Amino acid sequence: MELFGKEVRDINQEVRRMKRHNFKNLKIWKDGISLVSENYKLTKTFPKFEVFSLSSQMNRCAVSIPSNIAEGSSKSTNKHFSKYLEDSLGSAFEWETQLIIAFNAAYISKEEFQRLEEKITTLQRMITGFKNGLD
């Protein structure tokens, strides 16, 4: 009978742990989703010849940021979640690099570049801080 009680406690503990990391409640996920929306609006303004190159790459990176946060939140340990946060952070730095490329190619204004660069660096800091809080 005690074995059953232990199993129930283990399941309850797992449910509490999963609720603690509900991705829809995480500010880093919400900000990532916001970045995706802004990114799609931005890349629609790029030259048509960029559809299958820079635009596509930026879209994939932007989507990867909140997607990795969501996927990681389903993992059973903070160590596993942390790995997905690291992947999300990598995508954030990759997207920032592509933003710089878009600016250098004169696809976006200096003001738009500065606004989006501030947004992505803030998100990078937030993901890093959240990840460090898991360790």
N, C-alpha and C positions, 0 to 999 in steps of 0.2 A: 504494500500500500504506500509506503514511503517513496518508492521509486516513482509512482504516479504523481505524487505531490511535488517531487523534485522536477519532473518533466514539465509540469504546469508552471512552476516558478521560472524555469528556464525559458519557456515560451513567453511568459508575461514580461520577463526582462528583455527579451528580444523585441517584442512589440513596443515596449517603452523606448528602446534604443532607436528603432526605426521611426517612431513618431518624432523623436527629438530631431531627426534630420529630414523632416518632410521638405522636399526640395521647393515646393510651392510657397513655403513660408520663409525661405531664405532670401535675404536681401541680395546676396551675390547672384542668385538665380534670376530674381526679378530684374536686376540691373543688366544681366546678360541678355535676357529676353528683350529689354528695351534697346540694347545695342544692336540686336539682330534686326529689329524694325528700322532703326536708323540706317543700318548698313544697306538693307534692301533699297531704301529710298535713294541712298547715295549711289549705289552701283548702277541703278537704272539710268543715271545721268552720264555714265561713262560712254565713251565712243563705242559704237556697235562692234568694232573689231576686237574689243576687250571682253565680249560676252563669254567666250570659252577660255579666257586666260585670267586676267586680274580680277574681273568681276566675279567669276565663278569661284576663284580661290578665296577671295574675301568673304563671299557668302558661306562657303564651307567652314572657314575658320570661325566666323561669327556664330554660326549655328552650333559649332562644336563646344563653344564656351559654356552655355547653359546646359547643353546636352550631357556633357561629362559631369557637371554638378548633379544633374538629376540621376544619371546612372550610378554615380558614386554613392548617392544617398541611399541606394537600395542595398548596399553592401553591409555585411553583418559586423564588420569591425571598423573602428576609426582608421586603422592602418590601411585597410583596403579603400576606404573613402578618400583618404589622403592621397593615394595614388591617382585617383580620378581628378582630384583637385589640382594635382600637379599637371595632368594632361590639359585640364581647362586653362591653367595658367600658361602653359606652352602655346596653346591656341591664341590666347590673348596677346602674347608677345609676337606671335606670327602675324596676327591681324594688324598690330601696331606697325610692324615693318611694311606691310602692304599699304597701309594708310600713308606712310612716308613716301612710298613709291608713287602712289596716286597723286600726292601733292607735288612731288618732283616732276611728274609728267603733266602738271598743270590741269589735272582733272577736277581739283577742288581749290577753293579759295584759301588764303592764309587763315582767315577767321574760322572757317569751317574746320580746317585742319587742326587749329589750336583747340577748338572746342571738343572735337572728337579725341584728340590726343589726351586732353585732360580727363575725359570720360574713361578712356581705356586705362590710363595709368592709375586712376582712382580704383577702378575695378581690379586691376592687378594687385594693388595694395590690399584691398579687401579680401580677395581670394587668399593671398599669402597670410594675412592675419587670421582668417578663419582656419586655414590649414594648420598654422602654428598652434592654434587653440585646441586642435584635436590631439596633438602629440603629447 
